[in-house]
Amino acid sequence: PRVGAITEFLAPYFFFAIGARLNFLLLSGNVLIAALVISFLAIISKVVACGLPLVHEGWPTALRVGVGMMPRGEVALIVALVGLQSQIVSPSAYAIVVFMTAVTTLLAPPILRYLFRDEIPEPERESSAIPVQL
């Protein structure tokens, strides 16, 4: 219980620190192309590596699991940040990792919603008419 509150409090600062070190001007030209290619490869590798073992359950299940595992998270960002601070990772490589993490994290929910579209119940629509008593 306490850890959850601490995490909720500190998480925005963590992501702010990651974003504050990102030079968005680097995401142009060859760096942007590299970021797009690496993001595409990250998506494909997660979907295949996590989904392929579940093909015996059916392709829809395999694809759902693969896409569900697609987002890269805090670990990649922490490693990239430590590498940047240690001058092991260039600012361009850091920008690529942050871009890839953002892309995989933002794409997963809408793709999952589409993949589960038949299993998500429609919300019951309430009548907009309000009964009036006279």
C-alpha positions in Angstrom: 0.0 0.0 0.0 2.7 2.5 0.9 4.9 1.6 -2.0 2.1 2.3 -4.4 1.6 5.8 -3.1 5.3 6.5 -3.3 5.4 5.1 -6.8 2.5 7.2 -7.9 4.2 10.3 -6.4 7.6 9.7 -7.9 6.7 8.3 -11.4 5.9 11.7 -12.9 9.3 13.1 -11.8 11.1 10.0 -13.3 9.5 10.5 -16.7 10.0 14.2 -16.5 13.7 13.7 -15.9 13.9 11.3 -18.9 12.1 13.8 -21.1 14.2 16.7 -19.9 17.4 15.1 -21.1 16.0 14.4 -24.5 17.0 16.8 -27.3 14.0 16.6 -29.7 16.0 18.4 -32.4 18.1 15.2 -32.7 15.0 13.3 -33.9 15.4 14.3 -37.6 17.1 12.9 -40.6 19.1 9.7 -40.1 18.4 9.6 -36.4 14.6 9.7 -37.0 14.9 7.0 -39.7 17.0 4.9 -37.3 14.4 5.5 -34.5 11.6 4.4 -36.8 13.4 1.2 -37.9 14.4 0.3 -34.4 10.8 0.9 -33.2 9.5 -1.3 -35.9 12.0 -4.1 -35.1 11.2 -3.8 -31.4 7.5 -4.3 -32.1 8.0 -7.2 -34.4 10.5 -8.9 -32.1 8.2 -8.7 -29.1 5.1 -9.8 -31.0 7.0 -12.8 -32.5 9.1 -13.8 -29.5 6.2 -13.6 -27.0 3.4 -14.7 -29.4 5.1 -17.5 -31.3 5.2 -19.9 -28.3 1.4 -19.6 -28.0 0.5 -20.4 -31.6 -0.9 -23.7 -30.4 -3.6 -21.6 -28.6 -4.5 -20.0 -31.8 -3.3 -17.0 -33.8 -5.6 -14.4 -32.1 -4.3 -15.4 -28.6 -0.7 -15.4 -29.8 -1.1 -12.0 -31.3 -2.8 -10.6 -28.3 0.0 -11.8 -26.0 2.7 -10.5 -28.3 1.1 -7.1 -28.6 0.5 -7.0 -24.8 4.2 -7.6 -24.2 5.2 -5.0 -26.8 5.6 -1.9 -24.6 9.2 -1.2 -23.4 9.2 0.4 -20.0 11.3 2.0 -17.3 14.2 -0.5 -17.5 15.1 0.6 -21.1 14.8 4.2 -20.1 17.0 3.7 -16.9 19.7 1.9 -18.9 19.6 4.6 -21.6 19.8 7.4 -19.0 22.7 5.7 -17.1 24.5 5.2 -20.4 23.9 8.9 -21.3 25.2 10.1 -18.0 28.2 7.8 -18.2 28.9 9.0 -21.8 28.6 5.4 -23.0 25.5 6.3 -25.0 25.4 9.2 -27.4 22.6 11.8 -27.2 21.4 10.4 -30.6 21.2 6.8 -29.3 19.4 8.1 -26.1 16.9 9.9 -28.3 16.3 6.7 -30.3 15.7 4.6 -27.1 13.3 7.2 -25.7 11.5 7.4 -29.0 11.2 3.6 -29.3 9.9 3.3 -25.7 7.3 6.0 -26.3 6.1 4.4 -29.6 5.8 0.9 -28.2 4.1 2.2 -25.1 1.6 4.4 -27.0 0.8 1.9 -29.7 0.0 -1.1 -27.6 -3.4 0.0 -26.0 -5.2 0.9 -29.3 -3.9 -2.3 -31.0 -5.0 -4.4 -28.0 -8.4 -2.7 -28.0 -8.8 -3.6 -31.7 -7.6 -7.2 -31.1 -10.1 -7.6 -28.2 -12.9 -5.7 -30.0 -15.2 -8.7 -30.1 -14.8 -9.5 -26.4 -15.3 -6.0 -25.1 -19.0 -5.7 -24.1 -20.8 -2.7 -25.4 -21.8 -0.3 -22.6 -25.6 -0.2 -22.0 -27.0 3.0 -23.4 -29.3 4.8 -21.1 -32.3 6.6 -22.4 -31.7 10.3 -22.8 -35.4 11.0 -22.2 -36.2 12.0 -18.7 -39.7 11.1 -17.4 -41.7 14.1 -16.4 -44.5 13.9 -13.9 -47.3 16.4 -14.1 
